[in-house]
Amino acid sequence: MSERLMIKLKTWPTSIEQEQIEAMGFFNRRGWRMFCDDDELPAIAEWLKEKHLTFSVQQTESVGKYEEYPRLSEQLLRSDGGTPTACALCGRDGVACYQHIEGDDSDRIEPNSRRFYLCGKCVQDKVVPHGRLYMHADDVL
């Protein structure tokens, strides 16, 4: 198994660059970051240097494994995945919700990854501090 790394951008990309880095797999959670394997790093680093985007690289603490973090998809109160007005995690109805996709144990988003709707409170209380990757479904190509 190759080493899991996290790339953090130190400079803010332009709007066009944001679209490009999102397509590469970067996500914005308190700054632009991306998880990758060590063999993927040289090509990504070269592209970032060409765009004059400064970045740092660090090894992930748990090498991309999150056994200590249960999947939120296993804690859903609504087994149907919720709706745009009903949170699947807390079960609240009549609130604005956005669809999220759950990453696997190595933070990869696969075509068969679990999708469900979450309200803003659940995102702040459960998703933001969680070690597993969750992304807005709209952000995934």
OpenMM code with the backbone's topology and positions (N, CA, C; nanometers):
from openmm import Vec3, app, unit

residues = "MET SER GLU ARG LEU MET ILE LYS LEU LYS THR TRP PRO THR SER ILE GLU GLN GLU GLN ILE GLU ALA MET GLY PHE PHE ASN ARG ARG GLY TRP ARG MET PHE CYS ASP ASP ASP GLU LEU PRO ALA ILE ALA GLU TRP LEU LYS GLU LYS HIS LEU THR PHE SER VAL GLN GLN THR GLU SER VAL GLY LYS TYR GLU GLU TYR PRO ARG LEU SER GLU GLN LEU LEU ARG SER ASP GLY GLY THR PRO THR ALA CYS ALA LEU CYS GLY ARG ASP GLY VAL ALA CYS TYR GLN HIS ILE GLU GLY ASP ASP SER ASP ARG ILE GLU PRO ASN SER ARG ARG PHE TYR LEU CYS GLY LYS CYS VAL GLN ASP LYS VAL VAL PRO HIS GLY ARG LEU TYR MET HIS ALA ASP ASP VAL LEU".split()
positions = [
    Vec3(0.0842, -0.1185, 0.0000),
    Vec3(0.0000, 0.0000, 0.0000),
    Vec3(0.0883, 0.1242, 0.0000),
    Vec3(0.0578, 0.2182, -0.0875),
    Vec3(0.1390, 0.3382, -0.0958),
    Vec3(0.1024, 0.4349, 0.0163),
    Vec3(0.1931, 0.5245, 0.0433),
    Vec3(0.1750, 0.6222, 0.1504),
    Vec3(0.0664, 0.7234, 0.1118),
    Vec3(-0.0223, 0.7583, 0.2069),
    Vec3(-0.1268, 0.8585, 0.1831),
    Vec3(-0.0743, 0.9941, 0.2271),
    Vec3(-0.0905, 1.0919, 0.1399),
    Vec3(-0.0429, 1.2276, 0.1652),
    Vec3(-0.1581, 1.3260, 0.1542),
    Vec3(-0.1413, 1.4411, 0.2201),
    Vec3(-0.2387, 1.5476, 0.2066),
    Vec3(-0.1653, 1.6708, 0.1538),
    Vec3(-0.2184, 1.7273, 0.0467),
    Vec3(-0.1650, 1.8496, -0.0117),
    Vec3(-0.2547, 1.9640, 0.0322),
    Vec3(-0.1955, 2.0687, 0.0911),
    Vec3(-0.2702, 2.1879, 0.1311),
    Vec3(-0.2173, 2.3063, 0.0511),
    Vec3(-0.3084, 2.3784, -0.0125),
    Vec3(-0.2673, 2.4991, -0.0847),
    Vec3(-0.2427, 2.6108, 0.0146),
    Vec3(-0.1354, 2.6872, -0.0084),
    Vec3(-0.1030, 2.8014, 0.0764),
    Vec3(-0.1458, 2.9331, 0.0115),
    Vec3(-0.1709, 2.9292, -0.1183),
    Vec3(-0.2205, 3.0476, -0.1889),
    Vec3(-0.3593, 3.0173, -0.2416),
    Vec3(-0.4400, 3.1203, -0.2537),
    Vec3(-0.5784, 3.1022, -0.2979),
    Vec3(-0.5833, 3.1005, -0.4496),
    Vec3(-0.6439, 2.9984, -0.5098),
    Vec3(-0.6510, 2.9905, -0.6564),
    Vec3(-0.7541, 3.0875, -0.7142),
    Vec3(-0.7362, 3.1215, -0.8409),
    Vec3(-0.8358, 3.2026, -0.9106),
    Vec3(-0.9603, 3.1169, -0.9330),
    Vec3(-1.0678, 3.1791, -0.9778),
    Vec3(-1.1918, 3.1035, -0.9986),
    Vec3(-1.1739, 2.9947, -1.1045),
    Vec3(-1.0985, 3.0219, -1.2082),
    Vec3(-1.0733, 2.9205, -1.3111),
    Vec3(-0.9885, 2.8077, -1.2538),
    Vec3(-0.8864, 2.8432, -1.1751),
    Vec3(-0.8027, 2.7415, -1.1120),
    Vec3(-0.8830, 2.6592, -1.0109),
    Vec3(-0.9794, 2.7227, -0.9427),
    Vec3(-1.0633, 2.6487, -0.8490),
    Vec3(-1.1389, 2.5376, -0.9204),
    Vec3(-1.1940, 2.5681, -1.0360),
    Vec3(-1.2642, 2.4653, -1.1135),
    Vec3(-1.1687, 2.3524, -1.1511),
    Vec3(-1.0477, 2.3883, -1.1897),
    Vec3(-0.9506, 2.2872, -1.2311),
    Vec3(-0.9061, 2.1999, -1.1135),
    Vec3(-0.8792, 2.2611, -0.9980),
    Vec3(-0.8325, 2.1810, -0.8857),
    Vec3(-0.9459, 2.0964, -0.8267),
    Vec3(-1.0707, 2.1454, -0.8344),
    Vec3(-1.1825, 2.0622, -0.7912),
    Vec3(-1.1935, 1.9381, -0.8785),
    Vec3(-1.1707, 1.9547, -1.0083),
    Vec3(-1.1746, 1.8400, -1.0996),
    Vec3(-1.0614, 1.7416, -1.0685),
    Vec3(-0.9519, 1.7920, -1.0124),
    Vec3(-0.8394, 1.7061, -0.9755),
    Vec3(-0.8656, 1.6301, -0.8461),
    Vec3(-0.9611, 1.6780, -0.7661),
    Vec3(-0.9901, 1.6109, -0.6401),
    Vec3(-0.9694, 1.6958, -0.5164),
    Vec3(-0.9328, 1.8235, -0.5332),
    Vec3(-0.9192, 1.9120, -0.4185),
    Vec3(-1.0577, 1.9471, -0.3659),
    Vec3(-1.0667, 1.9698, -0.2371),
    Vec3(-1.1907, 2.0154, -0.1756),
    Vec3(-1.1570, 2.1295, -0.0807),
    Vec3(-1.2566, 2.2138, -0.0540),
    Vec3(-1.2349, 2.3317, 0.0286),
    Vec3(-1.3017, 2.3119, 0.1637),
    Vec3(-1.2230, 2.2788, 0.2618),
    Vec3(-1.2699, 2.2708, 0.3992),
    Vec3(-1.1641, 2.3384, 0.4847),
    Vec3(-1.1917, 2.4643, 0.5182),
    Vec3(-1.0944, 2.5487, 0.5890),
    Vec3(-0.9648, 2.5567, 0.5108),
    Vec3(-0.9762, 2.5739, 0.3805),
    Vec3(-0.8612, 2.5809, 0.2915),
    Vec3(-0.8658, 2.4680, 0.1898),
    Vec3(-0.8010, 2.4879, 0.0767),
    Vec3(-0.8022, 2.3870, -0.0297),
    Vec3(-0.7049, 2.2762, 0.0047),
    Vec3(-0.7530, 2.1516, -0.0010),
    Vec3(-0.6688, 2.0363, 0.0283),
    Vec3(-0.7107, 1.9167, -0.0552),
    Vec3(-0.6213, 1.8200, -0.0614),
    Vec3(-0.6448, 1.6999, -0.1402),
    Vec3(-0.5663, 1.5851, -0.0786),
    Vec3(-0.6245, 1.4669, -0.0793),
    Vec3(-0.5534, 1.3467, -0.0377),
    Vec3(-0.5078, 1.2733, -0.1628),
    Vec3(-0.3863, 1.2195, -0.1583),
    Vec3(-0.3363, 1.1459, -0.2735),
    Vec3(-0.2366, 1.0404, -0.2266),
    Vec3(-0.2035, 0.9507, -0.3165),
    Vec3(-0.0994, 0.8515, -0.2895),
    Vec3(0.0351, 0.9127, -0.3250),
    Vec3(0.1425, 0.8569, -0.2698),
    Vec3(0.2746, 0.9138, -0.2939),
    Vec3(0.3165, 0.9087, -0.4406),
    Vec3(0.2654, 0.8118, -0.5161),
    Vec3(0.3018, 0.8047, -0.6576),
    Vec3(0.2265, 0.9080, -0.7423),
    Vec3(0.1192, 0.9677, -0.6896),
    Vec3(0.0448, 1.0714, -0.7618),
    Vec3(0.1033, 1.2106, -0.7402),
    Vec3(0.1806, 1.2271, -0.6342),
    Vec3(0.2300, 1.3588, -0.5944),
    Vec3(0.3141, 1.4310, -0.7003),
    Vec3(0.4101, 1.3672, -0.7660),
    Vec3(0.4945, 1.4427, -0.8603),
    Vec3(0.4154, 1.5145, -0.9701),
    Vec3(0.3178, 1.4491, -1.0284),
    Vec3(0.2403, 1.5129, -1.1360),
    Vec3(0.1561, 1.6283, -1.0825),
    Vec3(0.0954, 1.6099, -0.9666),
    Vec3(0.0141, 1.7160, -0.9072),
    Vec3(0.1012, 1.8342, -0.8688),
    Vec3(0.2162, 1.8066, -0.8072),
    Vec3(0.3081, 1.9126, -0.7653),
    Vec3(0.3586, 1.9926, -0.8857),
    Vec3(0.3899, 1.9250, -0.9927),
    Vec3(0.4365, 1.9936, -1.1138),
    Vec3(0.3295, 2.0876, -1.1674),
    Vec3(0.2045, 2.0416, -1.1727),
    Vec3(0.0947, 2.1239, -1.2225),
    Vec3(0.0740, 2.2459, -1.1328),
    Vec3(0.0787, 2.2261, -1.0006),
    Vec3(0.0608, 2.3384, -0.9076),
    Vec3(0.1725, 2.4407, -0.9219),
    Vec3(0.2946, 2.3924, -0.9441),
    Vec3(0.4079, 2.4840, -0.9635),
    Vec3(0.3922, 2.5645, -1.0916),
    Vec3(0.3429, 2.4999, -1.1980),
    Vec3(0.3195, 2.5716, -1.3243),
    Vec3(0.2178, 2.6832, -1.3070),
    Vec3(0.1204, 2.6632, -1.2185),
    Vec3(0.0162, 2.7630, -1.1918),
    Vec3(0.0575, 2.8623, -1.0837),
    Vec3(0.1795, 2.8489, -1.0319),
    Vec3(0.2330, 2.9361, -0.9267),
    Vec3(0.1481, 2.9300, -0.7996),
    Vec3(0.0987, 2.8113, -0.7680),
    Vec3(0.0229, 2.7885, -0.6448),
    Vec3(0.1161, 2.7214, -0.5440),
    Vec3(0.1415, 2.7896, -0.4332),
    Vec3(0.2274, 2.7300, -0.3313),
    Vec3(0.1462, 2.6328, -0.2471),
    Vec3(0.2137, 2.5312, -0.1972),
    Vec3(0.1444, 2.4242, -0.1258),
    Vec3(0.2388, 2.3581, -0.0278),
    Vec3(0.1809, 2.2832, 0.0637),
    Vec3(0.2596, 2.2001, 0.1543),
    Vec3(0.2074, 2.0576, 0.1436),
    Vec3(0.2933, 1.9640, 0.1748),
    Vec3(0.2576, 1.8221, 0.1695),
    Vec3(0.2901, 1.7616, 0.3047),
    Vec3(0.1958, 1.6866, 0.3567),
    Vec3(0.2222, 1.6167, 0.4827),
    Vec3(0.1629, 1.4774, 0.4772),
    Vec3(0.2225, 1.3898, 0.5518),
    Vec3(0.1730, 1.2530, 0.5595),
    Vec3(0.0463, 1.2542, 0.6443),
    Vec3(-0.0539, 1.1781, 0.6027),
    Vec3(-0.1755, 1.1697, 0.6829),
    Vec3(-0.1455, 1.0867, 0.8069),
    Vec3(-0.2051, 1.1285, 0.9177),
    Vec3(-0.1746, 1.0644, 1.0460),
    Vec3(-0.2136, 0.9176, 1.0490),
    Vec3(-0.3281, 0.8860, 0.9914),
    Vec3(-0.3739, 0.7474, 0.9999),
    Vec3(-0.3642, 0.6758, 0.8658),
    Vec3(-0.2791, 0.7246, 0.7782),
    Vec3(-0.2531, 0.6640, 0.6481),
    Vec3(-0.3828, 0.6368, 0.5725),
    Vec3(-0.4799, 0.7267, 0.5873),
    Vec3(-0.6040, 0.7143, 0.5127),
    Vec3(-0.7014, 0.6126, 0.5678),
    Vec3(-0.6758, 0.5563, 0.6855),
    Vec3(-0.7669, 0.4587, 0.7441),
    Vec3(-0.8393, 0.5240, 0.8611),
    Vec3(-0.9693, 0.5052, 0.8662),
    Vec3(-1.0494, 0.5683, 0.9695),
    Vec3(-1.1342, 0.4661, 1.0433),
    Vec3(-1.0735, 0.3603, 1.0918),
    Vec3(-1.1508, 0.2596, 1.1636),
    Vec3(-1.2175, 0.3172, 1.2874),
    Vec3(-1.1524, 0.4181, 1.3510),
    Vec3(-1.2079, 0.4737, 1.4733),
    Vec3(-1.3277, 0.5649, 1.4464),
    Vec3(-1.3537, 0.5989, 1.3222),
    Vec3(-1.4671, 0.6832, 1.2866),
    Vec3(-1.5762, 0.5991, 1.2218),
    Vec3(-1.6892, 0.5837, 1.2857),
    Vec3(-1.7983, 0.5082, 1.2243),
    Vec3(-1.8543, 0.5856, 1.1052),
    Vec3(-1.9077, 0.5144, 1.0116),
    Vec3(-1.9695, 0.5789, 0.8960),
    Vec3(-2.0984, 0.6466, 0.9399),
    Vec3(-2.1149, 0.7728, 0.9012),
    Vec3(-2.2400, 0.8416, 0.9328),
    Vec3(-2.3573, 0.7751, 0.8614),
    Vec3(-2.3314, 0.7122, 0.7483),
    Vec3(-2.4390, 0.6455, 0.6751),
    Vec3(-2.4984, 0.5295, 0.7555),
    Vec3(-2.4246, 0.4798, 0.8542),
    Vec3(-2.4758, 0.3730, 0.9397),
    Vec3(-2.5578, 0.4273, 1.0565),
    Vec3(-2.5595, 0.5617, 1.0727),
    Vec3(-2.6307, 0.6245, 1.1830),
    Vec3(-2.7551, 0.7007, 1.1368),
    Vec3(-2.7927, 0.6863, 1.0111),
    Vec3(-2.9046, 0.7637, 0.9573),
    Vec3(-3.0364, 0.7253, 1.0236),
    Vec3(-3.1150, 0.8269, 1.0605),
    Vec3(-3.2489, 0.8015, 1.1128),
    Vec3(-3.3474, 0.7768, 0.9993),
    Vec3(-3.3174, 0.8302, 0.8822),
    Vec3(-3.4020, 0.8077, 0.7646),
    Vec3(-3.3257, 0.7169, 0.6683),
    Vec3(-3.3713, 0.5966, 0.6523),
    Vec3(-3.3010, 0.5002, 0.5672),
    Vec3(-3.3142, 0.5328, 0.4187),
    Vec3(-3.4108, 0.6210, 0.3830),
    Vec3(-3.4277, 0.6583, 0.2422),
    Vec3(-3.3263, 0.7627, 0.1957),
    Vec3(-3.2392, 0.8104, 0.2857),
    Vec3(-3.1372, 0.9081, 0.2486),
    Vec3(-3.1827, 1.0516, 0.2620),
    Vec3(-3.3057, 1.0743, 0.3079),
    Vec3(-3.3558, 1.2095, 0.3255),
    Vec3(-3.3995, 1.2741, 0.1951),
    Vec3(-3.4333, 1.4009, 0.2045),
    Vec3(-3.4771, 1.4795, 0.0887),
    Vec3(-3.4170, 1.6186, 0.1011),
    Vec3(-3.4349, 1.7045, 0.0003),
    Vec3(-3.3828, 1.8409, 0.0126),
    Vec3(-3.4438, 1.9201, 0.1289),
    Vec3(-3.5516, 1.8695, 0.1890),
    Vec3(-3.6113, 1.9377, 0.3047),
    Vec3(-3.6196, 1.8472, 0.4276),
    Vec3(-3.5526, 1.7334, 0.4264),
    Vec3(-3.5538, 1.6422, 0.5410),
    Vec3(-3.4158, 1.5805, 0.5590),
    Vec3(-3.3569, 1.6015, 0.6767),
    Vec3(-3.2226, 1.5521, 0.7066),
    Vec3(-3.2268, 1.4018, 0.7358),
    Vec3(-3.1412, 1.3283, 0.6696),
    Vec3(-3.1363, 1.1830, 0.6895),
    Vec3(-3.0692, 1.1459, 0.8210),
    Vec3(-2.9799, 1.2311, 0.8724),
    Vec3(-2.9046, 1.1970, 0.9928),
    Vec3(-2.9830, 1.2239, 1.1209),
    Vec3(-3.0423, 1.3421, 1.1323),
    Vec3(-3.1159, 1.3748, 1.2551),
    Vec3(-3.2664, 1.3540, 1.2398),
    Vec3(-3.3146, 1.3408, 1.1161),
    Vec3(-3.4558, 1.3165, 1.0912),
    Vec3(-3.5431, 1.4407, 1.0883),
    Vec3(-3.4835, 1.5594, 1.1082),
    Vec3(-3.5631, 1.6822, 1.1079),
    Vec3(-3.6249, 1.7049, 0.9716),
    Vec3(-3.7473, 1.7543, 0.9728),
    Vec3(-3.8220, 1.7813, 0.8498),
    Vec3(-3.8431, 1.9320, 0.8378),
    Vec3(-3.8544, 1.9829, 0.7145),
    Vec3(-3.8793, 2.1248, 0.6917),
    Vec3(-3.7555, 2.2116, 0.7042),
    Vec3(-3.6374, 2.1545, 0.6861),
    Vec3(-3.5120, 2.2308, 0.6900),
    Vec3(-3.4405, 2.2148, 0.5562),
    Vec3(-3.3608, 2.3134, 0.5203),
    Vec3(-3.2845, 2.3054, 0.3955),
    Vec3(-3.1715, 2.2044, 0.4123),
    Vec3(-3.1625, 2.1118, 0.3195),
    Vec3(-3.0599, 2.0069, 0.3262),
    Vec3(-2.9877, 1.9971, 0.1920),
    Vec3(-2.8628, 1.9573, 0.1971),
    Vec3(-2.7834, 1.9369, 0.0769),
    Vec3(-2.7358, 1.7930, 0.0747),
    Vec3(-2.7312, 1.7377, -0.0454),
    Vec3(-2.6872, 1.5996, -0.0581),
    Vec3(-2.5362, 1.5906, -0.0434),
    Vec3(-2.4898, 1.4945, 0.0341),
    Vec3(-2.3486, 1.4691, 0.0566),
    Vec3(-2.3141, 1.3272, 0.0134),
    Vec3(-2.1864, 1.3070, -0.0184),
    Vec3(-2.1355, 1.1755, -0.0553),
    Vec3(-2.0305, 1.1372, 0.0474),
    Vec3(-2.0366, 1.0134, 0.0926),
    Vec3(-1.9457, 0.9639, 0.1950),
    Vec3(-1.8241, 0.8996, 0.1300),
    Vec3(-1.7052, 0.9422, 0.1704),
    Vec3(-1.5831, 0.8823, 0.1201),
    Vec3(-1.5583, 0.7463, 0.1839),
    Vec3(-1.4774, 0.6654, 0.1181),
    Vec3(-1.4457, 0.5348, 0.1745),
    Vec3(-1.3345, 0.5484, 0.2785),
    Vec3(-1.2781, 0.4381, 0.3230),
    Vec3(-1.1769, 0.4416, 0.4286),
    Vec3(-1.0485, 0.5128, 0.3879),
    Vec3(-1.0275, 0.5331, 0.2591),
    Vec3(-0.9084, 0.6057, 0.2143),
    Vec3(-0.9463, 0.7370, 0.1468),
    Vec3(-1.0633, 0.7920, 0.1820),
    Vec3(-1.1113, 0.9220, 0.1336),
    Vec3(-1.1344, 0.9271, -0.0163),
    Vec3(-1.1640, 0.8163, -0.0761),
    Vec3(-1.1954, 0.8144, -0.2185),
    Vec3(-1.3469, 0.8186, -0.2350),
    Vec3(-1.3893, 0.8908, -0.3364),
    Vec3(-1.5304, 0.8963, -0.3727),
    Vec3(-1.5489, 0.8044, -0.4919),
    Vec3(-1.6261, 0.7000, -0.4746),
    Vec3(-1.6509, 0.6023, -0.5795),
    Vec3(-1.7915, 0.6221, -0.6359),
    Vec3(-1.8192, 0.5724, -0.7562),
    Vec3(-1.9547, 0.5867, -0.8130),
    Vec3(-2.0639, 0.5258, -0.7251),
    Vec3(-2.0305, 0.4233, -0.6486),
    Vec3(-2.1308, 0.3591, -0.5636),
    Vec3(-2.1271, 0.4096, -0.4191),
    Vec3(-2.0588, 0.5224, -0.3933),
    Vec3(-2.0518, 0.5790, -0.2584),
    Vec3(-2.1902, 0.6200, -0.2107),
    Vec3(-2.2135, 0.6076, -0.0829),
    Vec3(-2.3443, 0.6377, -0.0234),
    Vec3(-2.3728, 0.7875, -0.0302),
    Vec3(-2.4949, 0.8236, -0.0718),
    Vec3(-2.5400, 0.9625, -0.0808),
    Vec3(-2.6585, 0.9818, 0.0121),
    Vec3(-2.6601, 1.0959, 0.0820),
    Vec3(-2.7724, 1.1283, 0.1694),
    Vec3(-2.7746, 1.2782, 0.1956),
    Vec3(-2.8925, 1.3277, 0.2352),
    Vec3(-2.9128, 1.4702, 0.2598),
    Vec3(-2.8856, 1.5022, 0.4068),
    Vec3(-2.8166, 1.6162, 0.4292),
    Vec3(-2.7844, 1.6612, 0.5639),
    Vec3(-2.8216, 1.8079, 0.5805),
    Vec3(-2.8744, 1.8412, 0.6988),
    Vec3(-2.9047, 1.9813, 0.7299),
    Vec3(-2.7757, 2.0506, 0.7752),
    Vec3(-2.7788, 2.1821, 0.7815),
    Vec3(-2.6613, 2.2591, 0.8216),
    Vec3(-2.6130, 2.2263, 0.9617),
    Vec3(-2.7050, 2.2014, 1.0532),
    Vec3(-2.6665, 2.1690, 1.1909),
    Vec3(-2.5895, 2.0369, 1.1961),
    Vec3(-2.6363, 1.9363, 1.1251),
    Vec3(-2.5655, 1.8075, 1.1233),
    Vec3(-2.4292, 1.8205, 1.0558),
    Vec3(-2.4216, 1.9031, 0.9524),
    Vec3(-2.2923, 1.9249, 0.8862),
    Vec3(-2.1940, 1.9853, 0.9858),
    Vec3(-2.2372, 2.0886, 1.0599),
    Vec3(-2.1484, 2.1532, 1.1565),
    Vec3(-2.1160, 2.0625, 1.2747),
    Vec3(-2.2171, 1.9926, 1.3272),
    Vec3(-2.1978, 1.9112, 1.4477),
    Vec3(-2.1335, 1.7763, 1.4212),
    Vec3(-2.1615, 1.7161, 1.3064),
    Vec3(-2.1153, 1.5785, 1.2820),
    Vec3(-2.0108, 1.5672, 1.1712),
    Vec3(-2.0316, 1.6372, 1.0586),
    Vec3(-1.9439, 1.6190, 0.9428),
    Vec3(-1.8124, 1.6933, 0.9583),
    Vec3(-1.8171, 1.8210, 0.9978),
    Vec3(-1.6947, 1.9010, 1.0043),
    Vec3(-1.5910, 1.8391, 1.0982),
    Vec3(-1.6282, 1.7954, 1.2196),
    Vec3(-1.5255, 1.7350, 1.3055),
    Vec3(-1.4923, 1.5894, 1.2725),
    Vec3(-1.5649, 1.5297, 1.1806),
    Vec3(-1.5471, 1.3879, 1.1492),
    Vec3(-1.4204, 1.3661, 1.0684),
    Vec3(-1.3544, 1.2542, 1.0883),
    Vec3(-1.2296, 1.2244, 1.0174),
    Vec3(-1.2480, 1.1712, 0.8781),
    Vec3(-1.3660, 1.1211, 0.8471),
    Vec3(-1.3937, 1.0664, 0.7150),
    Vec3(-1.4314, 1.1794, 0.6205),
    Vec3(-1.4014, 1.1635, 0.4920),
    Vec3(-1.4336, 1.2659, 0.3930),
    Vec3(-1.5810, 1.2602, 0.3534),
    Vec3(-1.6467, 1.3751, 0.3610),
    Vec3(-1.7833, 1.3933, 0.3115),
    Vec3(-1.7801, 1.5146, 0.2205),
    Vec3(-1.8374, 1.5015, 0.1013),
    Vec3(-1.8384, 1.6117, 0.0049),
    Vec3(-1.9801, 1.6390, -0.0398),
    Vec3(-2.0038, 1.7676, -0.0774),
    Vec3(-2.1322, 1.7998, -0.1402),
    Vec3(-2.1428, 1.7194, -0.2682),
    Vec3(-2.2577, 1.6613, -0.2934),
    Vec3(-2.2767, 1.5821, -0.4156),
    Vec3(-2.2606, 1.6688, -0.5379),
    Vec3(-2.2925, 1.7982, -0.5289),
    Vec3(-2.2800, 1.8891, -0.6419),
    Vec3(-2.1350, 1.9081, -0.6829),
    Vec3(-2.0411, 1.8875, -0.5866),
    Vec3(-1.8986, 1.9090, -0.6128),
    Vec3(-1.8328, 1.7912, -0.6818),
    Vec3(-1.9019, 1.6806, -0.6943),
    Vec3(-1.8423, 1.5596, -0.7509),
    Vec3(-1.8835, 1.5478, -0.8975),
    Vec3(-1.7844, 1.5308, -0.9831),
    Vec3(-1.8113, 1.5204, -1.1259),
    Vec3(-1.8628, 1.3820, -1.1607),
] * unit.nanometer
topology = app.Topology()
chain = topology.addChain("A")
for resn in residues:
    res = topology.addResidue(resn, chain)
    for name in ("N", "CA", "C"):
        topology.addAtom(name, app.Element.getBySymbol(name[0]), res)
